[in-house]
Amino acid sequence: MQRPLRADAQANHDRLLEAAARAFAEQGADASLKAIAVEAGVGIGTLYRRFPTREDLIEATYRNETDRLCASARKLLADRSPFAALREWAEAFVDYMRTKRGMADALPAILAASEGLRRHSRDALREAVTTLLKAGIAAGQVREDAEPNDVLMALGGITLISGHEHQRDLASRLIVLLLDGLAAHHGTALGSA
């Protein structure tokens, strides 16, 4: 079992993963590790102590981004209507997929080498969407036949179609169309959810 990090070491770890996520999303898997360390406010030695290889950093970033996105479902539901939470989560999913796309060249080998990582990610994403949909159904905001896998597939398709960051408006418009189709009462997504 891994020992918990000291508070300062945990803060460095978290800043490294945040900087890496931004760098991989913008520059791809070959982003400069030195630049990531500088952005995180640590030395390159600190980066290499935590993540001895580029692949270690990519895997940790992928895990962290997946876990953050999935944990956000319950947080969003705590202070938003279920439908508003679903919309915000869908927007965050598109950002997550863009980060993942930046790591695309390296991820297949990492996923193949890391036992259960692909299944863990898929199960965690499905659970997050299920949580959001169940809350929406219970509130009468989401149609009862909404399927988590369908929503994930549609969001993945939206990410592919909308491409890069400069097409963010397209992704948002497509999410509104998807949510309009999920609405229990047609037009909820286009109204003031």
Secondary structure as GFF3:
##gff-version 3
##sequence-region A 1 193
A	DSSP	alpha_helix	7	27	.	.	.	ID=ss1
A	DSSP	alpha_helix	33	40	.	.	.	ID=ss2
A	DSSP	alpha_helix	44	50	.	.	.	ID=ss3
A	DSSP	alpha_helix	54	79	.	.	.	ID=ss4
A	DSSP	alpha_helix	82	102	.	.	.	ID=ss5
A	DSSP	alpha_helix	107	113	.	.	.	ID=ss6
A	DSSP	alpha_helix	117	138	.	.	.	ID=ss7
A	DSSP	alpha_helix	148	162	.	.	.	ID=ss8
A	DSSP	three_ten_helix	165	167	.	.	.	ID=ss9
A	DSSP	alpha_helix	168	182	.	.	.	ID=ss10
###
